[in-house]
Amino acid sequence: MPKKFSPKILKIIIFSIAGLLLINLVVLGYWLILTQNNYNSLRVVFFDVGQGDSALIQTPEGKNILIDGGPDKNVIYKLDKYIPITRRKIDLMILTHPDPDHLIGLVEVLKRWPVDQIVTNNTEETDSLYFEWKKLIQEKNITPVVISEQRKIWLNDQIYLDFLWPIQELAGQFLKDDNNPNSLVFKLVDNKNKILFTGDATSEIEKILLDNNYDLQSQILKVGHHGSKYSSDADFLEKISPIYGIISVGQNNKFGHPSLRALTNLEKINAGILRTDQNGDIILIDKGGKLFFKTER
């Protein structure tokens, strides 16, 4: 014969179940708020992936543009955090250059996520990592867009990516054993606001962009080469005139990034500095032309 519970115990059971359901709803609601771009605006997340680069652009319509992937598979957990399960797709993947601290994470994403399109530079590598990258692209039947001249890629009717570098006739002068000079340099343009991404571009590239009078002015700068002493020349930063410089860098890294030189040059132009090693994920929201920041810590 089934055991009968007293009214008091039955009430406790009912309230316990109701409490668990309420907790689950609160957790689910928090997850949805965190992952979905509910701002009806442009959002850019500069991921804390240690000593490497990775950023996610999310358009108001829900498109996901992933720029570099960092040095390991940590980017997978970052994407799960910011992209809801209902939008589990990368619309555009951008590899600025095939150094491991930019490429490894993208390989891991390609293994697990659907990817519509890929943009990269014209650098070719011979190592196993790059071979795996090329093999995955072929298996997914993706034909990459290779940047060798200035061009724009529109994300919607108002937001676009403006690729400035590399330019084929100028980029060929640099040593083939160094990928950094041929890093993609491009701007994300949304109405009044511009964000300049520089990959690991070196001072030599900064000078070419200055000498050829490129339109570099941007409110936000993703500081080149993790704040290395080999980039972020004073004249280049002054031309950009950013309100903030974002440095993607790992804690206590062996390279000494960011360099005192880069930090001093940013301070000289009164740019605010945000760093992934200190602030964690850095979330930029462009809402109606106004910029807002949130940080993980």
N, C-alpha and C positions, 0 to 999 in steps of 0.2 A: 504494500500500500504506500503511495507516495507520501513523503514527509511533508507535513504542513508547517508553515512558518507562522509565528505570531504576528499580529498586526504591526507591532513595533519593529521587528526584524524586517518584515516586508517593506515597511516604509524606508528603513535604512538602505535596503537593497535598491529600491526605486530611486532614492536620492543619489546614491552612489553612481548608478548608471547614468542618470541625468547629468551629474557633475562631470563624468568622463566625456560624455557627448559634448558638453559645453566647452571643456578644455580642448577637445579635438577641433571644434569649430573655430575657437580663438586662434589655435596654432595654424589652421588652414587659412584663416583670414589674414594672419600676419604674413604667411608665406606668399600669398597672392599679392599683397601690397608690396612686399619686398621684390618679388621677381617681375611683376608686370610693370610696364612703363605706363603708369596711370596718370602721368603728368600731362598727357595730350601735347607733348612737346619733345624736342630733341634731348636725348640723354647720352652722355659719354662716360664710360666707366674705365678708369685707368687702373688695371688690376695690380695688386701686390702679388707678384709671382717670383719674388726673390731677385737675384741678379740676372735680369732679363727684361724684355719688353712684351707687353700685351695690353690691348685696349679694345673695348667693345662700344661701337656706336649703335644706338637704337633710335630709329626714326619714330615720329608720332604714329605712323601707320603700322608699326611693329616689325619693320625690317631690322635684321641683325647683321652688322658689318664687323667682322673680327680682324683686328690689325695685329699681326704677329701672335706668337703663342707662348713665349717664355721658354725656360730651360728644361721643363719636365711636364708631367701630366696634370699639374695643379690647376691649369686653366680649365680642365674638365669640370672641376668642382665649382670654379668661379662661374662658368656658364650655367650650371644647374642652379646656382644661387640667384642669377639675375634674369634668366629666360624661363618663362612658364612652360610647362609641359605641352600646352596647346600651341606653342610657337617654336617647337624644337627643330630649328633649322637655321643654318647660316646662309644668308642670302648672298653675301659677298665676303670672301676671305682674301686678306691682303698680306703678302709676305714682302717686307721691305727689302730684305736680303737674306741669303741662306746661312747665316751664322747660327750655331746650335742654340744660343740663348734666345733666338727669335723663332727658330724653325721646329724644334723638338715638340713643343706644345701643339703646333698646327698639324703635325703628323698624327698626334694622338687624337685630335679633333676629327681629322679626316677618317680615321678608323671607325669612329663612333657616330658621327653626325652627318645628316644630309647637307651637302654644300652645293649651291647653285652655280656660283662663279668664283673664279680666282684671278687676282691681279698680282703680278710680280715684276721684278726687273729682268734684265737679260743675262744675269750671272748664272753660270753653270758650274757645278761642283762634281767631284769624282768620288766622294766618300759614300759610305753605305747609307747614311741618313738621307742624303739628297736623292740617292737611288730609290729609297723607299718612298719618299715624297713624290717623285715622278711616277712611280709604279701605281700608287694610290690614285693619283690624278687620272691616269689612263684607265684604271679599273672603273672609275666613276664616270668615265666618258665626258670629262670636263676639258674644254679647250681654254687654257689660260690666256688672259689679256696681258701681253708683255709691253711694258712702258718703255719706249725709246724716244719719245718726243712729248711735248706738252699736249695734254688732252684733258677733257672733263668727263666725268661719269656722274650722271644725275641719279639721285636717290629718290627724289620726287620732283614736283614742278618748282620747288623753291630751294631745295637742299642739294648740293653737289660736292663732289670731290674734284679738286683742281690739281692735277699732277704736274709738277714743275721740273722734276729731275728723276732719272737721268735723261740727258739728251745724247743721242747716239754719236754725233760727230764730235762731241766734247768729252764724253765719258771714256772713250777708248784710250785716252792718254794715261790712265791710271793702272798701276800694277795689278795683274790678274790674281796675285796671291793675297790681296787684301780686298775683302768684299765691302768694307765700310764706305769708300768713296762713291760707290754706285747704289747706295741705299736710296729707296724711293723717298722723295720729299714731296709732300702734297698738303693742300689745305682743305679742311672741311668748312664749307661756306654755308651759312644759314642766315639769310637776310643781312642784318648789320654785323653779325658776329662771325669771326673766323678763328679756326684752330689750326695751327701749323704743326704737322708731324714731320720729324726729321730723321727717323731711324737712327742709324749710327753715322750719319754724314759728318765728314771731317771739315777742318778749317779751310782746306783747299776748295771744297765744294761751296762752303759759305761765301768765299771770295768770288767764285764764278757767278753765283747767284746775285751778289752785290754788283759786280762789274757789268753784268748784263741787265741791270736795272729791273729785276723781277719784283713783282708786287708781293712783298713779304709781310706787310703790316697785318698783325693778328692780335686779337685780345688774349688768346691763350697759346702758349708754346709748349709742346712736348719736347723738353730739352734734349739735344742731341747726345747720343752715345753715353747715356746714363750720367751726364754731367762730367764727362771725361775732360782732361786738360787739352785734348786734341780737337776740341770743338768749342762752341759758344764764345767766339771772338766778340770783343766789345762792339765793334762796328756792326756786326751781324745782329746782335741783340738790340742795338739802338735802332736799326732799320725796322725790325719787327715791332718794337715798342710794346711788348706784352704786358698785360695787367698781372698775369700769373705765369710762372714757369713750373711745369709739372716734371719731376724727375723720377723716372722708374729705375729703382736701384735696390739691391739687396743689403741686408744688414751685415756690417763687419766684413765686407767683401775684400778679397785679396788685391783688388785693383786700386783701392783708395778712392773709389767713386762715392759721391761726387767730389770733384777736385775743388780746392780752395779758390782756384782761378775762376772756375765757372760760377761758383756761388758769389764771389766778389763782383764779377761782371753783371750778374743779375741784380745784385743789391745796388749797383751804381745807377741802374736805370729805374730803380724803385719798383721792381717787379716782386710781387709776393712769391714765395717759394713753398710748394707742397711736394712732399717726398713719400713714396710708397713705403720706404723702410721705417718712416716715422708715423705716417698717417694711415697706413693700410690702403685699402681700396679708396680711390678718390673719385667721387661721383659728381659730374658736372651736368647741370640741368639748364638748358636754354629755353626759357619760357617767355614767349612774346618779346624776344629781344633782350630780356634781362637774364643775367647769368647768376646761378646759385650753386654753391658747393656744399656737399656733404662728405664726410670722411668716416672711415670705418673705426678709427680711434683718434 
